[in-house]
Amino acid sequence: MSGWGRYPQIETEVVYPASFSDCSQRIRSADRVIARGLGRSYGDSSLYQNMLGSRYLDRYVAFDEESGLLTCSAGVSLDQIVSTFVPRGWFLPVTPGTRFVTIGGAIASDVHGKNHHVDGTFCDHVDRIDLLLGSGEVVTVTPDEKPDLFRATCGGMGLTGMILSASLKLRRIKSGEMEQTIIKTPDIEATLRAFEEASGASYSVAWIDCLARGKALGRSLLVLGEHAQKGSLNAKPGQGISIPCNMPSGLLNPLTVKLFNALYYNKVLHSGKKSIVSLHSFFYPLDSLQNWNRLYGRKGFVQYQFVLPKSSGLEGIKHMLERISHSGRGSFLAVLKVFGSANDNLLSFPMEGYTLALDFKVEPAVFSLLDELDRIMLDHGGRLYLTKDSRMSEETFKAGYPAWADFNEIRTRYQAIDKFVSGQSIRLGLNS
């Protein structure tokens, strides 16, 4: 088993409980365990010797047509919700870049999307969580009822208990289409300036050429989006293609990545291009390429996502891009977003500033590069995203997440500290 990055891989046993009572019984009898959804966290945050999968915890419980409040089991996927509710005029309040994520996983990661600067994280729209504790007891946590446990569970990577069900508010939409605008920027200064000028846009995200150098450092394509006010409420994705097997390890090399980046940047001839696109192509472009993680070969890849505060964002991102460009180990999937204010969840990733996500093929030299990037990131007051992490050190984690001790104190209070364990939690010093 592995995460989506296919690194690391472990031998393990996965059990798929058929009911909440089955979950409770297995938690009581287990020594140490971690819950797992669809396996879209990239590293080892859902890996351990004993794993409880949520495959059969996939039921809708209730939906209020007036308020948009949906209650469902933790194994329900965002794909199910989009397929069911977009035709009825409702969409997710926040969504990551893939719809193949469970509700439990979205809460455990407190996922963000292209609208954090406006709407915050996924958990900012969650009203209630039913949580199975290490004792086997099920408790209800809300922002007002057991708020300490709520703040630890949202973004807590499954380390406070097993999420059984949750209630979240969907948002009304009038169409399954998006009004998209693409702004072409010549460098990183212009890119960040364009983000600020477009701060009123509902959704914004930039693809960035991380191998460009000199005056072109950080050149980007900034994509802005708004829900269309009319059009079909079709929720079906277009016909995709699948990567059938592991690609040769040499396919992604400095030359091919540089060529891809140049072609991708230059495909947009004029800045300000407007178009109408489907909801799926705007929010989930990579979902149309099934098993795209096989592009990196048998050994897999590491995704490196960091956030820097606005005060040091420009300087820090320039420093990171210069180091990456100099190494020649650029990513053809480099995504830049702007974050709004942080919430109060103890291990939630976003802070007000800029976040950049990059993919690196697993090979020996890449880990020393990432260690260098860690030092640059910490020097500029940033932190790494736990959901994407597969190799961060305990020192880097604790410097970026100063509330870790409070998080562990809450875990101890609710019988989670020696019950819910992952490869990541051991590596980061959250478990022995």
C-alpha positions in Angstrom: 0.0 0.0 0.0 1.0 3.6 -0.6 -0.3 7.1 -0.9 -1.0 8.7 -4.2 2.7 9.6 -4.7 3.5 5.8 -4.4 6.3 6.7 -2.0 6.8 5.2 0.5 5.2 1.7 0.1 4.5 -0.7 3.0 3.2 -4.2 3.6 0.0 -3.9 5.6 -3.5 -5.2 6.3 -6.6 -3.2 5.4 -9.9 -4.1 6.9 -13.1 -2.5 5.6 -15.8 -2.4 8.3 -19.4 -2.7 7.1 -21.0 -0.5 9.9 -20.3 2.0 12.6 -20.6 -0.7 15.3 -18.1 -2.9 13.4 -15.7 0.1 13.4 -16.2 0.5 17.2 -15.5 -3.1 17.8 -12.3 -3.1 15.7 -11.1 0.1 17.4 -11.5 -1.4 20.8 -9.6 -4.5 19.9 -6.9 -2.9 17.9 -3.5 -2.0 19.4 -2.7 0.9 17.0 -4.7 1.8 13.8 -5.3 4.5 11.3 -8.3 5.2 9.1 -8.0 5.4 5.3 -10.3 6.8 2.7 -9.5 6.7 -1.1 -5.8 7.0 -0.6 -5.3 10.4 -2.2 -3.1 11.8 0.5 0.3 11.7 -1.1 2.7 10.2 1.5 2.3 8.1 4.6 -0.4 9.9 6.6 -2.9 7.0 6.1 -0.3 4.2 6.2 0.3 1.9 9.1 0.4 -1.8 9.8 -3.3 -1.8 10.7 -5.7 0.2 8.6 -9.5 0.7 8.6 -10.9 1.6 5.2 -14.1 3.5 4.8 -15.2 1.9 1.5 -18.6 0.7 2.9 -19.3 3.8 5.0 -20.7 5.6 1.9 -24.3 6.5 2.8 -26.2 9.7 2.6 -28.2 10.4 5.8 -30.1 13.6 5.2 -30.2 16.7 3.0 -32.1 20.0 3.7 -33.2 21.5 0.3 -33.6 24.9 1.9 -30.2 25.4 3.7 -28.1 22.9 1.7 -27.0 21.1 4.8 -25.9 17.5 3.9 -25.3 14.8 6.4 -23.4 11.7 5.2 -21.1 8.9 6.2 -17.3 9.6 6.1 -16.7 7.2 3.2 -18.9 9.3 0.8 -16.7 10.8 -1.9 -16.7 14.3 -3.3 -17.3 12.6 -6.7 -20.6 11.1 -5.3 -21.7 14.5 -4.0 -20.9 16.3 -7.3 -22.7 13.6 -9.3 -25.7 13.6 -7.0 -26.2 17.3 -6.2 -24.9 19.4 -9.1 -28.0 18.3 -11.2 -30.1 19.6 -8.3 -28.3 23.0 -8.2 -25.8 22.4 -5.4 -22.0 22.2 -5.3 -19.2 21.8 -2.7 -18.3 24.9 -0.8 -14.6 24.1 -1.1 -13.0 21.4 -3.2 -9.4 20.2 -3.7 -8.0 19.4 -7.2 -9.5 15.9 -7.2 -13.0 14.7 -6.6 -11.8 11.3 -5.5 -11.5 12.2 -1.9 -13.8 11.1 1.0 -15.6 13.4 3.3 -13.6 11.9 6.2 -10.3 12.5 4.3 -11.4 16.1 3.4 -12.0 16.9 7.1 -8.8 15.1 8.3 -6.8 17.2 5.8 -8.9 20.3 6.2 -8.5 20.6 2.4 -8.5 23.9 0.6 -9.3 24.9 -3.0 -9.0 27.7 -5.5 -11.3 29.9 -3.3 -9.5 29.9 0.0 -9.0 33.7 -0.2 -12.8 34.0 -0.2 -14.3 30.9 1.5 -11.6 29.4 3.7 -11.1 25.7 4.1 -13.4 22.7 3.8 -13.9 22.5 7.6 -15.0 26.1 7.7 -18.2 24.7 6.2 -18.6 21.7 8.5 -21.2 21.9 11.2 -20.8 18.6 12.9 -18.6 15.5 13.1 -19.4 12.1 14.6 -16.1 10.8 15.9 -15.1 7.3 17.1 -12.7 7.7 20.0 -9.9 5.2 21.0 -12.2 3.9 23.8 -14.8 2.8 21.2 -17.2 5.6 22.2 -18.8 7.8 19.6 -19.0 11.5 20.3 -20.4 14.5 18.5 -18.1 17.4 18.0 -19.0 20.9 16.7 -17.4 24.3 16.8 -19.5 24.8 20.0 -19.6 21.3 21.5 -16.2 19.9 22.4 -14.6 22.7 20.4 -11.1 21.6 21.4 -11.6 18.2 19.8 -13.3 19.8 16.7 -10.2 22.1 16.2 -7.9 19.1 16.6 -9.9 16.8 14.3 -10.2 19.3 11.5 -6.8 19.0 9.8 -5.7 16.4 12.4 -4.8 13.8 9.8 -7.0 11.1 11.4 -5.0 11.2 14.6 -7.8 12.1 17.0 -10.2 9.3 16.1 -12.1 7.7 13.2 -14.5 10.1 11.5 -17.8 8.2 11.0 -20.1 10.9 9.6 -20.4 14.7 9.2 -22.7 17.5 8.2 -21.6 20.2 5.8 -23.3 23.1 3.9 -23.4 22.9 0.1 -23.6 26.0 -2.0 -26.3 26.9 -4.6 -25.3 27.1 -8.2 -27.3 27.8 -11.4 -25.1 26.0 -13.9 -22.5 23.2 -14.2 -20.4 25.5 -16.2 -17.7 28.0 -15.3 -16.7 31.4 -16.7 -12.9 31.2 -17.0 -10.4 33.9 -17.7 -6.6 33.2 -18.3 -4.1 36.0 -17.5 -0.6 35.5 -18.9 2.2 37.0 -16.6 5.9 37.4 -17.5 7.4 36.8 -14.1 6.8 36.1 -10.5 6.3 39.8 -9.5 3.7 40.2 -12.1 2.0 36.9 -11.1 1.6 37.9 -7.4 0.5 41.4 -8.5 -2.2 39.8 -10.7 -3.4 37.7 -7.8 -3.9 40.8 -5.8 -5.6 42.6 -8.6 -8.0 39.7 -9.0 -8.7 39.3 -5.3 -12.4 39.7 -5.9 -12.6 36.6 -8.1 -14.4 33.7 -6.6 -11.6 31.2 -7.7 -8.0 31.8 -8.7 -5.1 29.5 -9.4 -1.9 29.8 -11.4 0.2 27.3 -13.3 3.8 28.4 -12.9 6.9 27.6 -15.0 9.3 26.5 -12.3 12.2 26.1 -14.7 12.2 29.6 -16.2 15.2 31.7 -15.3 16.3 35.3 -15.3 13.7 37.8 -16.3 11.2 35.0 -16.9 11.5 33.6 -13.4 8.1 32.6 -12.2 6.2 33.3 -15.4 2.7 31.9 -15.1 -0.8 31.4 -16.4 -3.3 32.7 -13.9 -6.8 31.2 -14.2 -9.8 33.0 -12.7 -13.2 31.4 -12.4 -16.9 32.2 -11.6 -19.9 30.0 -11.6 -21.9 30.7 -14.8 -25.3 32.1 -14.2 -27.0 30.0 -16.8 -26.3 26.7 -18.6 -26.7 23.0 -18.1 -26.5 21.4 -14.7 -24.8 18.4 -16.2 -22.6 16.6 -13.6 -21.0 14.1 -15.9 -17.2 14.4 -16.6 -15.9 14.2 -20.1 -14.3 11.0 -21.5 -10.9 10.6 -19.9 -7.9 8.5 -20.7 -5.9 6.2 -18.4 -2.2 5.7 -17.9 -2.1 1.9 -18.3 1.3 1.2 -16.7 4.3 2.7 -15.1 6.1 5.0 -17.5 9.9 4.6 -18.0 11.8 6.4 -15.2 13.7 8.5 -17.8 10.5 9.9 -19.4 10.4 12.9 -17.0 13.8 14.6 -17.3 15.0 18.2 -17.3 14.7 18.4 -21.1 11.1 17.0 -21.4 9.9 19.0 -18.4 11.4 22.2 -19.8 9.9 21.5 -23.2 6.5 20.9 -21.7 6.6 24.1 -19.6 7.5 26.2 -22.6 4.8 24.7 -24.7 2.2 25.0 -22.0 3.0 28.6 -21.3 3.0 29.6 -24.9 -0.3 27.9 -25.7 -2.0 31.0 -24.5 -1.3 33.7 -27.1 -3.1 36.6 -25.5 -3.6 37.5 -21.8 -7.2 37.9 -20.7 -8.6 35.1 -22.7 -12.2 34.2 -21.7 -14.1 31.0 -22.2 -16.9 28.8 -20.8 -15.7 25.5 -19.5 -17.3 22.6 -17.6 -17.2 22.4 -13.9 -15.1 19.3 -14.1 -12.4 20.7 -16.4 -12.1 23.8 -14.2 -11.9 22.1 -10.8 -10.6 18.6 -11.6 -8.4 18.7 -14.8 -6.2 15.9 -13.7 -9.1 13.5 -12.9 -9.5 13.1 -16.6 -6.1 11.5 -16.7 -6.7 8.3 -14.7 -3.7 6.9 -12.8 -1.6 9.9 -13.7 0.7 9.1 -10.8 2.2 6.3 -13.0 3.8 9.0 -15.1 6.6 9.2 -12.6 7.6 5.6 -12.9 7.8 2.6 -10.5 9.5 4.5 -7.7 6.8 7.2 -7.6 7.1 10.9 -6.7 7.1 13.4 -3.9 4.8 16.3 -3.9 6.2 19.3 -2.1 3.6 22.0 -1.1 4.6 24.9 1.1 2.9 28.2 2.2 4.7 31.5 2.9 3.2 34.5 4.6 2.5 37.5 2.3 5.2 39.6 4.0 7.9 37.3 2.7 6.1 35.6 -0.1 7.7 37.3 -3.1 11.3 37.0 -1.7 10.8 33.4 -0.5 9.2 32.1 -3.7 11.9 33.8 -5.8 14.5 32.1 -3.7 12.8 28.7 -4.0 12.3 29.0 -7.8 15.9 30.1 -8.3 17.1 27.0 -6.4 14.7 24.6 -8.3 15.6 26.1 -11.7 19.3 25.8 -10.9 18.9 22.2 -9.9 17.1 21.3 -13.2 14.6 19.2 -11.3 11.6 21.2 -12.2 8.0 20.1 -12.0 5.6 20.2 -14.9 2.8 20.3 -12.3 3.5 23.5 -10.4 0.4 25.2 -8.9 0.4 28.5 -7.1 -2.5 29.8 -5.1 -3.3 32.7 -2.7 -4.6 32.0 0.8 -6.8 34.2 2.9 -6.7 34.3 6.7 -5.9 31.1 8.7 -8.5 29.4 10.9 -8.2 28.2 14.4 -7.7 24.5 13.6 -4.5 23.4 15.3 -2.8 21.6 12.3 -4.6 23.3 9.4 -2.2 24.2 6.6 -3.3 27.5 5.2 -2.1 30.9 6.5 -2.5 34.2 4.8 0.0 34.2 2.0 1.0 32.1 -1.1 1.2 28.4 -1.5 3.1 26.5 -4.2 2.8 22.8 -5.0 5.4 20.9 -7.0 6.0 17.3 -8.0 9.5 15.7 -8.0 10.3 12.2 -9.3 11.7 10.0 -6.5 15.5 9.7 -7.0 18.4 10.1 -4.5 19.4 13.6 -5.4 15.9 15.0 -5.0 15.9 14.6 -1.2 18.9 16.8 -0.6 17.2 19.4 -2.8 14.0 19.2 -0.7 16.1 19.6 2.5 17.5 22.8 1.0 14.0 24.0 0.2 12.9 23.2 3.8 15.5 25.6 5.1 14.5 28.4 2.7 10.9 27.8 3.6 11.5 28.0 7.3 13.7 31.1 7.0 10.7 32.8 5.5 8.2 31.7 8.1 6.4 29.0 6.1 5.3 25.4 6.6 4.6 22.3 4.6 1.2 20.6 3.9 0.8 17.4 5.9 -1.5 15.9 3.3 1.2 16.1 0.6 4.2 15.2 2.9 6.2 12.0 2.8 9.6 13.0 4.1 9.5 16.1 6.3 11.6 16.0 9.4 10.3 16.3 13.0 12.2 19.5 13.4 10.7 21.1 10.3 7.2 20.0 11.3 7.4 21.4 14.8 8.8 24.7 13.6 6.0 25.1 11.1 3.2 23.9 13.4 3.8 25.4 16.9 0.4 24.2 18.1 1.6 20.5 17.9 2.0 20.2 21.6 -1.6 21.4 22.2 -2.7 19.0 19.6 -1.1 16.1 21.4 -2.4 17.2 24.7 -6.0 16.9 23.3 -5.2 13.6 21.8 -4.1 12.3 25.2 -7.2 13.6 26.8 -9.4 11.7 24.3 -7.6 8.4 24.3 -6.1 8.9 20.9 -2.4 9.3 21.5 -1.5 5.6 21.6 -4.4 4.4 19.4 -4.4 6.3 16.1 -1.0 6.1 14.5 0.4 6.6 11.0 3.8 6.4 9.5 3.7 10.1 9.3 2.8 10.7 12.9 5.8 8.5 14.1 8.2 10.3 11.7 7.0 13.7 12.9 7.3 12.9 16.6 3.6 12.8 17.4 3.8 9.1 18.3 6.6 7.0 19.6 
